[in-house]
Amino acid sequence: MNEPEFLKRITVNPEIFGGKPVIRGCRLAVEHVLGMLAAGDTLEDVLRAYPWLEREDIQACLIYARRIAANERIEPLFIEVSS
């Protein structure tokens, strides 16, 4: 499966969680899955917590996060100058 196919699993609907990205139109936000993984939960932990979830859904979340991070630019508020 290529990235565009994975990303079809991530949907946005203004009526679900205020338009946040969710998995396949369900009430499980991408950020929640990423938060579980960041907190140390394993892929298997996430799948156990949400039996309807598929491995490809989690991979889609990771691809989505990578794409967001790839476009992020942080501008410093100030530039430190050595004296």
N, C-alpha and C positions, 0 to 999 in steps of 0.2 A: 504494500500500500504506500502511495507517495504522500507527501505533505498535504497537498490540497484535499486528498481523500480523507486523511485524518482530520483535517480542520472542518470538514463538513459535520463532524460530531459536535462541534462547538457552535451553539446557537445564541442569538440575542433576541429577546422579545421584551419590549417595554413593559409588558404586563407581568413579567416574571423577574423578581428581585430588582425592580427598577431598571431593567435593561442590562444588568451585568451579564457577562458571558456565563452560560450554563452548559451542562452536558446533555445533548440530545433533547433539548426542550424540557427537561425535568428540573425539579427544584434542587439541583445540586450545582452550586457555583464552582467554576474553575478555581477560583481563589481558595475555596475550602479544601479541595483536593490538594492543591499546591501547599497549603498550610499544613495539612496532615503529613505530607512528604517532608516538608522542611522541619517539622517537629520530631522527625525520626521514625514515623510510621513506615513500614515496608509496603511494597506493592500489594503483597498478600494481605496485610492489615487493612488496607483501603478496600480491597475486593471483599473481604469478610464483612466489613462495616456496611457495605452497599452491595448486596448480592446480585443486583441487577446490572451493576457496572461491569464493563469489559476492559480487558487490558488495553485495548486500542483507545478506549476513552481516556485512560490515564496518560497514554503516550500523546494523545491529542492535546491534553492539558500542558504537557511539557513542551511540545512544539509551539503551542500558542504563547507560552511564557517566553520562550527563546525569541520568538519573532517580536514580541513587545520589547524585550530587553535590547534587541539588536537595533531598534529604532530610537532608544532613549538616549538623550544627551543631557548631561547635567552641567549647568553653567555655574561657576563659582560666584558667590555673592560679593566676594572681595578677593583681591590678589595680595598675598603676603609678600612684602618686599624686605629683603635682608638689609640691615644697616651696616 
